Amino acid sequence: MGYPLTDDLRHQYQSLFSSCVINPAYADAVTKAIAQILSNQARYRSVADPLEIPWYFVALVHAMETSLNFNCHLHNGDSLNARTVHVPAGRPATGHPPFTWEQSATDALRLKKLANVPDWSLSAILYRLEDYNGWGYRKLRAPINTPYLWSFSNHYTRGKFTSDHGYDPKVVSKQCGSAVILFKMTQDGVVTLVGARVGADG
């Protein structure tokens, strides 16, 4: 069971975003990820524009699911040389492998029902990013902010699902969170978002 995007949840996302501080130890890693994203902006747009999805949303999912590797399915990071094995398995359902990144990315975004949807405000973007990965961190006995969004920032310390159903409270994510990348992109003026409040110093 997921979570509806209520006014309270919107406020939570906006509050976390506006108070985000990037861990200085990871500042260079965040900058490097953004440079790599920007160098492939045209490729993200080729998938995003026909589906009426912001190109940077596709890029953020790509960063999280495949570490920006164009040889992997956007669904979950499996190799494009075959249909997906991990959840969601057997994607794309049509066509024949090996798949192009564009074919698989389009299938993944349609499967998540993200094509042609309204409202790409900040809170809606963060909501859809969290939904893409799942709501497991909110369902923990002691819930934490998901590292899928907040790793490398002041809003995350430790705790990670190391498998689909295996949570380890001691593991620290080594991957920059998608909201943190988006925060820096917004701070740098790379993107402008409805509902985003970002100071020059975070």
N, CA, C and O of each residue as an XYZ file, in Angstrom:
808
protein
N       0.829     -1.176      0.000
C       0.000      0.000      0.000
C       0.872      1.237      0.000
O       1.797      1.339      0.806
N       0.594      2.190     -0.897
C       1.346      3.418     -0.969
C       0.754      4.488     -0.084
O       0.005      4.201      0.850
N       1.092      5.703     -0.384
C       0.619      6.839      0.386
C       0.065      7.880     -0.571
O       0.706      8.178     -1.579
N      -1.109      8.446     -0.288
C      -1.624      9.524     -1.135
C      -0.831     10.796     -0.911
O      -0.283     11.011      0.170
N      -0.770     11.633     -1.921
C      -0.051     12.900     -1.816
C      -0.968     13.939     -1.169
O      -1.616     14.734     -1.850
N      -1.002     13.908      0.142
C      -1.841     14.821      0.917
C      -1.149     16.173      1.074
O       0.029     16.323      0.749
N      -1.895     17.147      1.573
C      -1.297     18.451      1.852
C      -0.190     18.321      2.897
O       0.834     18.998      2.802
N      -0.385     17.467      3.879
C       0.636     17.264      4.909
C       1.916     16.684      4.316
O       3.019     17.088      4.685
N       1.762     15.741      3.402
C       2.935     15.139      2.777
C       3.639     16.140      1.864
O       4.868     16.174      1.804
N       2.863     16.948      1.158
C       3.466     18.012      0.345
C       4.307     18.942      1.222
O       5.434     19.292      0.872
N       3.744     19.333      2.360
C       4.459     20.226      3.265
C       5.741     19.573      3.769
O       6.772     20.233      3.895
N       5.673     18.281      4.056
C       6.856     17.564      4.530
C       7.967     17.592      3.485
O       9.122     17.874      3.803
N       7.610     17.298      2.239
C       8.614     17.321      1.173
C       9.215     18.721      1.017
O      10.432     18.868      0.904
N       8.375     19.725      1.012
C       8.848     21.094      0.835
C       9.744     21.525      1.990
O      10.747     22.208      1.781
N       9.384     21.126      3.209
C      10.180     21.480      4.376
C      11.546     20.802      4.342
O      12.563     21.438      4.617
N      11.570     19.528      4.009
C      12.840     18.806      3.920
C      13.725     19.395      2.826
O      14.936     19.531      3.000
N      13.116     19.739      1.713
C      13.890     20.271      0.593
C      14.483     21.633      0.947
O      15.660     21.884      0.688
N      13.682     22.500      1.531
C      14.149     23.851      1.821
C      15.207     23.867      2.924
O      16.008     24.798      2.998
N      15.215     22.842      3.781
C      16.193     22.775      4.867
C      17.339     21.815      4.570
O      18.142     21.513      5.452
N      17.417     21.341      3.343
C      18.466     20.388      2.961
C      19.849     21.040      3.014
O      20.042     22.168      2.561
N      20.789     20.309      3.571
C      22.192     20.716      3.565
C      23.003     19.518      3.068
O      22.947     18.435      3.651
N      23.741     19.719      2.009
C      24.548     18.634      1.450
C      25.765     18.401      2.338
O      26.448     19.350      2.725
N      26.032     17.150      2.656
C      27.214     16.794      3.431
C      28.463     17.224      2.652
O      28.676     16.761      1.532
N      29.288     18.103      3.232
C      30.464     18.608      2.503
C      31.384     17.506      1.987
O      32.070     17.690      0.981
N      31.402     16.378      2.660
C      32.260     15.277      2.238
C      31.850     14.717      0.876
O      32.644     14.073      0.191
N      30.586     14.976      0.495
C      30.071     14.429     -0.754
C      29.781     15.503     -1.801
O      29.189     15.210     -2.840
N      30.186     16.726     -1.539
C      29.873     17.831     -2.449
C      30.422     17.582     -3.855
O      29.734     17.840     -4.843
N      31.633     17.092     -3.949
C      32.234     16.843     -5.262
C      31.490     15.738     -6.011
O      31.326     15.807     -7.229
N      31.044     14.727     -5.278
C      30.311     13.622     -5.906
C      28.988     14.109     -6.482
O      28.579     13.675     -7.559
N      28.324     15.004     -5.770
C      27.055     15.559     -6.249
C      27.297     16.392     -7.510
O      26.558     16.278     -8.488
N      28.321     17.218     -7.480
C      28.653     18.052     -8.642
C      28.999     17.193     -9.857
O      28.602     17.505    -10.980
N      29.725     16.132     -9.630
C      30.107     15.224    -10.719
C      28.879     14.546    -11.327
O      28.783     14.409    -12.546
N      27.948     14.125    -10.481
C      26.734     13.477    -10.976
C      25.919     14.433    -11.834
O      25.382     14.038    -12.869
N      25.825     15.692    -11.409
C      25.065     16.672    -12.174
C      25.723     16.943    -13.518
O      25.038     17.074    -14.532
N      27.045     17.026    -13.530
C      27.759     17.233    -14.803
C      27.481     16.095    -15.769
O      27.284     16.325    -16.962
N      27.463     14.868    -15.260
C      27.184     13.709    -16.111
C      25.746     13.746    -16.618
O      25.483     13.422    -17.776
N      24.822     14.140    -15.755
C      23.414     14.264    -16.151
C      23.261     15.299    -17.256
O      22.590     15.048    -18.257
N      23.875     16.454    -17.079
C      23.742     17.531    -18.056
C      24.348     17.158    -19.398
O      23.867     17.602    -20.440
N      25.389     16.353    -19.383
C      26.011     15.945    -20.644
C      25.114     15.017    -21.448
O      25.324     14.828    -22.647
N      24.109     14.434    -20.788
C      23.177     13.522    -21.467
C      21.750     14.061    -21.485
O      20.794     13.303    -21.650
N      21.613     15.371    -21.315
C      20.277     15.968    -21.242
C      19.444     15.672    -22.483
O      18.249     15.396    -22.374
N      20.061     15.726    -23.661
C      19.322     15.477    -24.900
C      18.738     14.060    -24.921
O      17.638     13.841    -25.428
N      19.474     13.122    -24.374
C      18.998     11.740    -24.356
C      17.817     11.585    -23.397
O      16.862     10.865    -23.688
N      17.889     12.251    -22.276
C      16.761     12.216    -21.337
C      15.529     12.876    -21.948
O      14.406     12.397    -21.787
N      15.758     13.972    -22.643
C      14.634     14.668    -23.280
C      13.976     13.813    -24.358
O      12.766     13.906    -24.567
N      14.746     12.996    -25.034
C      14.190     12.178    -26.116
C      13.149     11.195    -25.598
O      12.248     10.791    -26.333
N      13.276     10.815    -24.336
C      12.301      9.931    -23.694
C      11.242     10.744    -22.966
O      10.053     10.432    -23.038
N      11.673     11.782    -22.267
C      10.772     12.531    -21.394
C       9.764     13.387    -22.155
O       8.585     13.415    -21.801
N      10.213     14.077    -23.186
C       9.336     15.035    -23.862
C       8.079     14.403    -24.454
O       6.992     14.952    -24.275
N       8.185     13.259    -25.159
C       6.961     12.657    -25.707
C       5.965     12.210    -24.631
O       4.766     12.112    -24.891
N       6.467     11.944    -23.431
C       5.611     11.488    -22.331
C       5.166     12.638    -21.433
O       4.427     12.433    -20.470
N       5.621     13.847    -21.754
C       5.303     15.045    -20.967
C       5.768     14.895    -19.518
O       5.037     15.203    -18.577
N       6.998     14.416    -19.367
C       7.661     14.264    -18.077
C       8.878     15.169    -18.073
O       9.564     15.241    -19.093
N       9.184     15.860    -16.994
C      10.402     16.667    -16.963
C      11.647     15.812    -17.204
O      11.793     14.734    -16.628
N      12.527     16.300    -18.049
C      13.712     15.510    -18.390
C      14.545     15.180    -17.159
O      15.149     14.110    -17.083
N      14.577     16.096    -16.193
C      15.421     15.868    -15.023
C      14.836     14.809    -14.104
O      15.578     14.186    -13.345
N      13.530     14.588    -14.149
C      12.950     13.485    -13.380
C      13.479     12.154    -13.914
O      13.868     11.279    -13.141
N      13.490     12.011    -15.230
C      14.027     10.792    -15.842
C      15.494     10.619    -15.457
O      15.936      9.511    -15.152
N      16.238     11.713    -15.472
C      17.652     11.657    -15.112
C      17.849     11.220    -13.668
O      18.760     10.448    -13.369
N      17.003     11.710    -12.774
C      17.124     11.355    -11.366
C      16.827      9.879    -11.128
O      17.518      9.219    -10.352
N      15.802      9.366    -11.793
C      15.515      7.935    -11.689
C      16.692      7.132    -12.244
O      17.084      6.113    -11.676
N      17.249      7.605    -13.359
C      18.391      6.928    -13.970
C      19.575      6.900    -13.011
O      20.271      5.890    -12.910
N      19.804      7.998    -12.310
C      20.898      8.050    -11.345
C      20.698      7.026    -10.234
O      21.648      6.368     -9.811
N      19.465      6.896     -9.765
C      19.196      6.015     -8.637
C      19.156      4.542     -9.031
O      19.672      3.688     -8.311
N      18.551      4.250    -10.163
C      18.331      2.851    -10.540
C      19.533      2.211    -11.233
O      19.715      0.996    -11.155
N      20.354      3.019    -11.911
C      21.452      2.438    -12.694
C      22.779      3.154    -12.508
O      23.754      2.826    -13.184
N      22.835      4.133    -11.599
C      24.048      4.956    -11.427
C      24.467      5.584    -12.748
O      25.654      5.684    -13.059
N      23.453      6.011    -13.528
C      23.634      6.721    -14.813
C      24.262      5.843    -15.894
O      24.936      6.342    -16.795
N      24.037      4.542    -15.798
C      24.546      3.597    -16.788
C      23.485      3.372    -17.867
O      22.387      2.900    -17.572
N      23.811      3.707    -19.102
C      22.859      3.568    -20.201
C      22.788      2.145    -20.757
O      22.109      1.908    -21.757
N      23.473      1.210    -20.128
C      23.401     -0.198    -20.538
C      22.456     -1.001    -19.650
O      22.426     -2.231    -19.706
N      21.688     -0.288    -18.833
C      20.820     -0.956    -17.866
C      19.377     -0.477    -17.988
O      19.115      0.640    -18.434
N      18.452     -1.333    -17.587
C      17.034     -0.993    -17.571
C      16.753      0.097    -16.532
O      17.251      0.042    -15.408
N      15.958      1.076    -16.923
C      15.539      2.110    -15.978
C      14.631      1.526    -14.898
O      14.506      2.102    -13.817
N      14.004      0.402    -15.179
C      13.116     -0.240    -14.202
C      13.833     -0.533    -12.891
O      13.311     -0.266    -11.808
N      15.059     -1.095    -13.010
C      15.694     -1.628    -11.800
C      17.204     -1.846    -11.913
O      17.819     -2.376    -10.988
N      17.801     -1.447    -13.023
C      19.241     -1.597    -13.165
C      19.704     -2.901    -13.777
O      20.909     -3.103    -13.928
N      18.789     -3.801    -14.139
C      19.185     -5.031    -14.818
C      19.747     -4.720    -16.202
O      19.516     -3.644    -16.753
N      20.490     -5.680    -16.753
C      21.111     -5.494    -18.069
C      20.063     -5.420    -19.176
O      19.059     -6.133    -19.151
N      20.317     -4.541    -20.150
C      19.436     -4.413    -21.310
C      19.552     -5.599    -22.265
O      18.798     -5.691    -23.234
N      20.482     -6.496    -22.001
C      20.667     -7.646    -22.887
C      19.555     -8.689    -22.751
O      19.484     -9.628    -23.543
N      18.699     -8.527    -21.760
C      17.576     -9.452    -21.549
C      16.432     -8.688    -20.904
O      16.608     -7.537    -20.504
N      15.272     -9.304    -20.798
C      14.185     -8.701    -20.037
C      14.601     -8.625    -18.566
O      15.483     -9.363    -18.125
N      13.967     -7.738    -17.821
C      14.320     -7.588    -16.417
C      14.103     -8.888    -15.647
O      13.178     -9.651    -15.925
N      14.972     -9.114    -14.685
C      14.897    -10.287    -13.818
C      14.347     -9.902    -12.446
O      13.510    -10.603    -11.879
N      14.825     -8.792    -11.932
C      14.356     -8.309    -10.632
C      13.044     -7.541    -10.802
O      12.621     -7.246    -11.920
N      12.412     -7.226     -9.675
C      11.129     -6.506     -9.702
C      11.311     -5.135    -10.354
O      12.198     -4.376     -9.963
N      10.470     -4.810    -11.354
C       9.454     -5.645    -12.002
C      10.092     -6.568    -13.047
O      10.810     -6.106    -13.934
N       9.832     -7.839    -12.937
C      10.454     -8.822    -13.818
C       9.724     -8.914    -15.152
O       8.533     -8.621    -15.252
N      10.479     -9.333    -16.184
C       9.896     -9.594    -17.490
C       9.587     -8.367    -18.327
O       8.746     -8.422    -19.224
N      10.263     -7.252    -18.042
C      10.030     -6.006    -18.786
C      11.210     -5.714    -19.712
O      12.347     -6.089    -19.426
N      10.922     -5.039    -20.827
C       9.605     -4.769    -21.409
C       8.919     -6.064    -21.848
O       9.582     -7.025    -22.239
N       7.606     -6.080    -21.779
C       6.851     -7.292    -22.089
C       6.829     -7.593    -23.575
O       6.641     -8.743    -23.972
N       7.021     -6.562    -24.410
C       7.029     -6.748    -25.862
C       8.398     -6.407    -26.408
O       9.230     -5.828    -25.711
N       8.629     -6.773    -27.673
C       9.927     -6.522    -28.274
C      10.907     -7.629    -27.940
O      10.581     -8.570    -27.216
N      12.103     -7.506    -28.474
C      13.112     -8.554    -28.308
C      14.430     -7.947    -27.836
O      14.879     -6.934    -28.372
N      15.048     -8.569    -26.833
C      16.350     -8.075    -26.369
C      17.451     -8.360    -27.398
O      17.312     -9.262    -28.224
N      18.534     -7.595    -27.347
C      18.788     -6.523    -26.387
C      17.938     -5.288    -26.687
O      17.663     -4.976    -27.845
N      17.530     -4.600    -25.636
C      16.708     -3.410    -25.772
C      17.587     -2.164    -25.767
O      18.677     -2.162    -25.195
N      17.108     -1.119    -26.403
C      17.786      0.158    -26.260
C      17.390      0.763    -24.918
O      16.352      0.426    -24.348
N      18.227      1.651    -24.435
C      17.885      2.320    -23.177
C      16.574      3.079    -23.322
O      15.756      3.095    -22.402
N      16.373      3.705    -24.473
C      15.162      4.487    -24.705
C      13.910      3.620    -24.683
O      12.889      4.022    -24.125
N      13.979      2.434    -25.285
C      12.829      1.523    -25.267
C      12.459      1.147    -23.839
O      11.295      1.222    -23.446
N      13.455      0.746    -23.076
C      13.211      0.301    -21.712
C      12.760      1.445    -20.817
O      11.863      1.272    -19.991
N      13.376      2.615    -20.975
C      12.999      3.760    -20.146
C      11.551      4.161    -20.401
O      10.809      4.454    -19.463
N      11.154      4.173    -21.651
C       9.773      4.501    -21.978
C       8.818      3.495    -21.359
O       7.771      3.865    -20.829
N       9.186      2.212    -21.430
C       8.351      1.168    -20.831
C       8.256      1.350    -19.315
O       7.179      1.204    -18.738
N       9.367      1.665    -18.679
C       9.383      1.822    -17.222
C       8.497      2.973    -16.784
O       7.737      2.847    -15.824
N       8.592      4.082    -17.477
C       7.823      5.267    -17.103
C       6.332      5.070    -17.353
O       5.499      5.542    -16.579
N       6.001      4.375    -18.430
C       4.592      4.063    -18.687
C       4.063      3.061    -17.664
O       2.924      3.176    -17.212
N       4.873      2.099    -17.305
C       4.460      1.101    -16.317
C       4.139      1.759    -14.981
O       3.220      1.334    -14.280
N       4.888      2.785    -14.633
C       4.660      3.521    -13.394
C       3.539      4.558    -13.526
O       3.245      5.294    -12.584
N       2.923      4.603    -14.703
C       1.808      5.529    -14.970
C       2.225      6.991    -14.786
O       1.487      7.802    -14.226
N       3.423      7.299    -15.273
C       3.957      8.651    -15.143
C       3.782      9.482    -16.410
O       4.020     10.690    -16.394
N       3.376      8.859    -17.486
C       3.224      9.582    -18.745
C       1.990     10.471    -18.716
O       0.914     10.053    -18.289
N       2.163     11.696    -19.176
C       1.040     12.626    -19.389
C       0.233     12.900    -18.119
O      -0.982     13.087    -18.183
N       0.900     12.924    -16.979
C       0.199     13.248    -15.734
C       0.412     14.734    -15.412
O       1.450     15.298    -15.756
N      -0.559     15.361    -14.759
C      -0.407     16.765    -14.386
C       0.433     16.905    -13.120
O       0.741     15.916    -12.454
N       0.793     18.124    -12.803
C       1.456     18.479    -11.552
C       2.865     17.894    -11.428
O       3.060     16.783    -10.935
N       3.824     18.672    -11.885
C       5.225     18.328    -11.675
C       5.873     19.376    -10.771
O       7.008     19.796    -10.999
N       5.137     19.787     -9.752
C       5.688     20.669     -8.728
C       6.735     19.907     -7.924
O       6.865     18.690     -8.054
N       7.470     20.624     -7.101
C       8.511     19.985     -6.289
C       7.968     18.821     -5.479
O       8.528     17.725     -5.515
N       6.884     19.048     -4.751
C       6.361     17.991     -3.883
C       5.898     16.780     -4.691
O       6.066     15.641     -4.255
N       5.319     17.020     -5.862
C       4.881     15.910     -6.709
C       6.078     15.123     -7.244
O       6.021     13.898     -7.348
N       7.150     15.822     -7.580
C       8.358     15.150     -8.063
C       8.955     14.264     -6.977
O       9.284     13.104     -7.227
N       9.095     14.804     -5.781
C       9.674     14.027     -4.686
C       8.783     12.851     -4.314
O       9.271     11.766     -3.996
N       7.479     13.073     -4.355
C       6.524     11.992     -4.096
C       6.690     10.865     -5.111
O       6.709      9.691     -4.742
N       6.809     11.221     -6.381
C       6.918     10.194     -7.421
C       8.265      9.495     -7.392
O       8.358      8.316     -7.735
N       9.308     10.205     -6.986
C      10.601      9.549     -6.811
C      10.544      8.532     -5.676
O      11.036      7.412     -5.816
N       9.949      8.917     -4.562
C       9.839      7.973     -3.445
C       8.958      6.791     -3.830
O       9.262      5.649     -3.486
N       7.886      7.060     -4.530
C       6.994      5.985     -4.970
C       7.704      5.027     -5.925
O       7.446      3.823     -5.901
N       8.589      5.549     -6.758
C       9.316      4.718     -7.726
C      10.120      3.645     -6.992
O      10.203      2.499     -7.434
N      10.703      4.035     -5.876
C      11.529      3.100     -5.108
C      10.711      2.272     -4.125
O      11.079      1.141     -3.808
N       9.608      2.829     -3.644
C       8.776      2.116     -2.688
C       8.727      2.824     -1.341
O       9.547      3.696     -1.055
N       7.752      2.437     -0.513
C       7.439      3.134      0.729
C       7.948      2.409      1.968
O       7.501      2.673      3.084
N       8.880      1.501      1.759
C       9.348      0.665      2.862
C       9.927      1.430      4.031
O       9.760      1.027      5.182
N      10.610      2.533      3.750
C      11.245      3.281      4.844
C      10.212      3.948      5.748
O      10.478      4.174      6.929
N       9.058      4.260      5.216
C       7.986      4.837      6.033
C       7.264      3.770      6.852
O       6.596      4.090      7.835
N       7.394      2.517      6.457
C       6.673      1.433      7.127
C       7.503      0.755      8.216
O       7.025     -0.160      8.886
N       8.749      1.206      8.390
C       9.592      0.629      9.425
C       9.025      0.929     10.814
O       8.278      1.890     10.997
N       9.382      0.107     11.770
C       8.949      0.348     13.151
C       9.427      1.721     13.619
O       8.717      2.438     14.325
N      10.635      2.063     13.213
C      11.159      3.412     13.462
C      11.450      4.033     12.090
O      12.569      3.914     11.591
N      10.467      4.688     11.476
C      10.621      5.196     10.109
C      11.792      6.177      9.980
O      12.102      6.919     10.913
N      12.429      6.166      8.814
C      13.495      7.122      8.515
C      13.210      7.767      7.163
O      12.424      7.251      6.368
N      13.850      8.886      6.918
C      13.781      9.491      5.588
C      14.501      8.585      4.604
O      15.619      8.143      4.868
N      13.879      8.311      3.492
C      14.457      7.375      2.536
C      15.775      7.878      1.956
O      15.857      9.026      1.520
N      16.805      7.036      1.947
C      18.062      7.434      1.308
C      17.914      7.621     -0.198
O      18.736      8.292     -0.822
N      16.877      7.036     -0.784
C      16.624      7.204     -2.217
C      16.456      8.682     -2.547
O      16.750      9.109     -3.664
N      15.986      9.463     -1.579
C      15.870     10.910     -1.750
C      16.981     11.666     -1.031
O      17.534     12.609     -1.596
N      17.328     11.275      0.213
C      18.059     12.177      1.098
C      19.462     11.763      1.465
O      20.116     12.459      2.241
N      19.955     10.646      0.934
C      21.332     10.261      1.212
C      22.298     11.358      0.772
O      22.076     12.013     -0.247
N      23.359     11.555      1.532
C      24.383     12.600      1.365
C      23.922     13.954      1.912
O      24.565     14.971      1.652
N      22.817     13.980      2.666
C      22.345     15.243      3.227
C      22.144     15.110      4.737
O      22.304     14.034      5.313
N      21.790     16.233      5.354
C      21.512     16.266      6.786
C      20.249     15.519      7.173
O      19.985     15.331      8.361
N      19.468     15.093      6.202
C      18.203     14.408      6.491
C      18.327     12.887      6.525
O      17.325     12.184      6.648
N      19.552     12.381      6.416
C      19.746     10.929      6.408
C      21.072     10.604      7.088
O      22.085     11.269      6.871
N      21.037      9.559      7.922
C      22.260      9.116      8.594
C      22.624      7.693      8.224
O      23.717      7.430      7.723
N      21.698      6.777      8.474
C      21.972      5.368      8.169
C      20.662      4.602      8.079
O      19.591      5.105      8.419
N      20.787      3.349      7.602
C      19.638      2.474      7.408
C      19.358      2.319      5.927
O      19.204      3.303      5.205
N      19.292      1.055      5.475
C      19.087      0.825      4.038
C      18.518     -0.567      3.799
O      18.876     -1.531      4.476
N      17.618     -0.647      2.813
C      17.181     -1.953      2.312
C      18.274     -2.473      1.385
O      18.540     -1.880      0.340
N      18.901     -3.571      1.764
C      19.961     -4.159      0.951
C      19.412     -5.192     -0.033
O      20.139     -5.696     -0.889
N      18.134     -5.496      0.099
C      17.402     -6.327     -0.854
C      15.956     -5.855     -0.802
O      15.616     -4.969     -0.018
N      15.105     -6.445     -1.635
C      13.722     -5.973     -1.710
C      13.022     -5.980     -0.350
O      12.179     -5.124     -0.081
N      13.365     -6.937      0.500
C      12.675     -7.035      1.789
C      13.647     -7.098      2.968
O      13.241     -7.384      4.094
N      14.923     -6.831      2.711
C      15.917     -6.934      3.773
C      16.453     -5.575      4.190
O      17.220     -4.954      3.455
N      16.050     -5.112      5.370
C      16.475     -3.808      5.882
C      17.559     -3.980      6.925
O      17.430     -4.805      7.829
N      18.633     -3.203      6.806
C      19.716     -3.215      7.781
C      19.866     -1.806      8.345
O      20.264     -0.894      7.621
N      19.553     -1.614      9.629
C      19.600     -0.266     10.208
C      21.010      0.297     10.329
O      21.174      1.491     10.580
N      22.030     -0.540     10.155
C      23.410     -0.085     10.329
C      24.086      0.299      9.013
O      25.127      0.955      9.017
N      23.506     -0.103      7.908
C      24.116      0.170      6.607
C      23.883      1.619      6.213
O      22.784      2.150      6.376
N      24.921      2.251      5.695
C      24.841      3.626      5.215
C      24.861      3.623      3.691
O      25.750      3.028      3.083
N      23.897      4.277      3.080
C      23.841      4.339      1.624
C      25.062      5.066      1.074
O      25.462      6.109      1.592
N      25.646      4.508      0.027
C      26.802      5.119     -0.618
C      26.413      5.830     -1.911
O      27.273      6.228     -2.698
N      25.101      5.984     -2.120
C      24.575      6.591     -3.339
C      23.909      7.913     -2.986
O      23.157      8.003     -2.015
N      24.190      8.926     -3.775
C      23.586     10.229     -3.526
C      22.086     10.174     -3.763
O      21.635      9.634     -4.773
N      21.312     10.726     -2.843
C      19.869     10.731     -2.978
C      19.394     11.619     -4.119
O      20.032     12.616     -4.454
N      18.278     11.248     -4.703
C      17.746     11.981     -5.855
C      17.317     13.395     -5.488
O      17.511     14.322     -6.274
N      16.738     13.571     -4.307
C      16.330     14.913     -3.883
C      17.539     15.805     -3.664
O      17.471     17.014     -3.882
N      18.645     15.212     -3.232
C      19.875     15.975     -3.002
C      20.447     16.460     -4.328
O      20.905     17.598     -4.428
N      20.425     15.610     -5.338
C      20.862     16.034     -6.676
C      19.961     17.148     -7.185
O      20.435     18.150     -7.722
N      18.658     16.965     -7.012
C      17.705     17.970     -7.476
C      17.882     19.279     -6.712
O      17.773     20.358     -7.294
N      18.153     19.186     -5.421
C      18.389     20.376     -4.612
C      19.559     21.182     -5.174
O      19.463     22.398     -5.336
N      20.651     20.503     -5.466
C      21.831     21.192     -5.997
C      21.564     21.754     -7.388
O      22.025     22.848     -7.714
N      20.825     21.014     -8.211
C      20.476     21.506     -9.542
C      19.629     22.776     -9.443
O      19.794     23.709    -10.229
N      18.727     22.795     -8.470
C      17.890     23.969     -8.255
C      18.714     25.126     -7.713
O      18.567     26.268     -8.150
N      19.565     24.823     -6.774
C      20.435     25.839     -6.177
C      21.337     26.480     -7.239
O      21.613     27.678     -7.189
N      21.788     25.673     -8.190
C      22.679     26.164     -9.246
C      21.932     26.816    -10.404
O      22.552     27.337    -11.331
N      20.598     26.787    -10.351
C      19.818     27.386    -11.420
C      19.679     26.521    -12.651
O      19.257     27.001    -13.703
N      20.027     25.249    -12.535
C      19.910     24.328    -13.671
C      18.441     24.061    -13.976
O      18.050     23.964    -15.140
N      17.632     23.944    -12.929
C      16.190     23.759    -13.089
C      15.468     24.713    -12.142
O      16.017     25.132    -11.123
N      14.236     25.046    -12.493
C      13.383     25.883    -11.654
C      12.101     25.112    -11.384
O      11.446     24.634    -12.309
N      11.747     24.996    -10.106
C      10.619     24.161     -9.727
C       9.561     24.946     -8.993
O       9.872     25.846     -8.213
N       8.295     24.604     -9.242
C       7.185     25.175     -8.498
C       7.211     24.616     -7.082
O       7.204     23.401     -6.884
N       7.241     25.517     -6.093
C       7.210     25.086     -4.706
C       8.571     24.894     -4.080
O       8.666     24.503     -2.917
N       9.639     25.164     -4.835
C      10.986     24.986     -4.298
C      11.490     26.285     -3.705
O      11.415     27.340     -4.334
N      12.009     26.198     -2.481
C      12.642     27.342     -1.826
C      14.035     26.924     -1.423
O      14.211     26.120     -0.507
N      15.029     27.469     -2.106
C      16.414     27.067     -1.873
C      17.261     28.308     -1.716
O      17.283     29.164     -2.601
N      17.954     28.413     -0.606
C      18.858     29.527     -0.380
C      20.199     29.299     -1.047
O      20.536     28.174     -1.416
N      20.960     30.364     -1.199
C      22.265     30.270     -1.860
C      23.205     29.345     -1.120
O      24.080     28.728     -1.728
N      23.031     29.241      0.205
C      23.891     28.381      0.998
C      23.171     27.127      1.466
O      23.642     26.440      2.372
N      22.041     26.829      0.860
C      21.270     25.648      1.218
C      20.394     25.895      2.420
O      19.675     24.996      2.855
